[in-house]
Amino acid sequence: MVRIRLARRGRKKAATYDIVVADARAPRDGRFIEKLGTYNPNTNPATVLLNGEKAVKWLLNGAQPTDTTRSILSHEGVMLRKHLQVGVNKGSITQEVADERFAAWKEEKTTKVEGKKEGLVQTQANAKQAAFDAERKVKETRAALLAKKNVVVEETPAVEAAPVAAAAAEEVVVAAAPVVAAAAEEVVVAAAPAVEAAAEEVVVAAAPAVEAAAEEVVVVVEESPVVETDVEEKTKTPAAE
């Protein structure tokens, strides 16, 4: 039995298929009698390149398509052309009528396919625009939140911050007082020996000057009686007279 079927081609996860006429006993991707076209399901809509005349000839000669291949042939109008040709062969209709009917069907099919393509393009455009609008909305929301945060920080009055600053300063002073007192005590204790030594040096250095000043005082005291005698004589003179 002769079959019209698909033979897998292409790479992994991106397979394409050849539409071939082959013996039913042959392997799926093995030898074939004739290649009728190609089928690529990776596009939207799927891409089909097919020699309709040869396909109709093989169908009229008894070749049986597989289920998948039958769907492809029906989509491309091959099964309709076979049906019309059978009617022509039986004399039910003329070849001109058959050709007119097929041309009308082909035109309608082409219109539907074009409409589907336009719909897909529009859908993709709408999805892209929706994603763009969503991203823009997110950016605007972030910008608004950031601006609001900056305004709140700038409008905070200094008077409101003063009590907080004063409390913080007081806490710092209270916390530092023990440390400062301990440091001052350590300085006094450390400086005491130096102060005592300096005082002793001053006393020792000043001792000769003090002794000299004391001797001068003694000399002055010893000479003072002469002065006192003169005073007495001046005092007594008016009385004698």
Residue pairs with C-beta under 8 A, 6 or more apart in sequence:
1 23
1 24
1 64
2 21
2 22
2 23
2 24
2 33
2 58
2 61
2 62
2 63
2 64
3 21
3 22
3 23
3 24
3 63
3 64
3 65
3 66
4 19
4 20
4 21
4 36
4 55
4 58
4 59
4 63
4 64
4 65
4 66
4 69
4 73
5 19
5 20
5 22
5 28
5 65
5 66
5 68
5 69
6 17
6 18
6 19
6 20
6 39
6 66
6 68
6 69
7 17
7 18
7 20
7 22
7 28
7 29
7 32
8 15
8 17
8 28
8 29
9 15
9 16
9 17
9 18
9 29
10 16
14 42
15 41
15 42
16 38
16 39
16 40
16 41
16 42
17 38
17 39
17 40
17 41
18 32
18 35
18 37
18 38
18 39
19 35
19 36
19 37
19 38
19 39
19 50
19 55
19 69
19 72
20 32
20 33
20 34
20 35
20 36
21 32
21 33
21 34
21 35
21 36
21 58
21 63
22 30
22 31
22 32
22 33
23 31
23 33
26 32
34 54
34 58
36 50
36 51
36 54
36 55
36 58
37 48
37 49
37 50
37 51
37 55
38 47
38 48
38 49
38 50
39 46
39 47
39 48
39 72
40 46
40 47
40 48
44 120
45 113
45 116
45 117
45 120
48 72
48 75
48 76
50 72
50 73
50 76
50 78
52 76
52 77
52 78
52 81
55 73
55 78
56 78
56 81
56 82
56 85
59 65
59 73
59 78
59 79
59 82
60 82
60 85
60 86
65 73
70 79
73 79
74 80
77 102
77 105
77 106
77 109
80 102
80 105
81 102
84 93
84 98
84 101
84 102
85 98
87 93
87 98
88 94
88 95
88 98
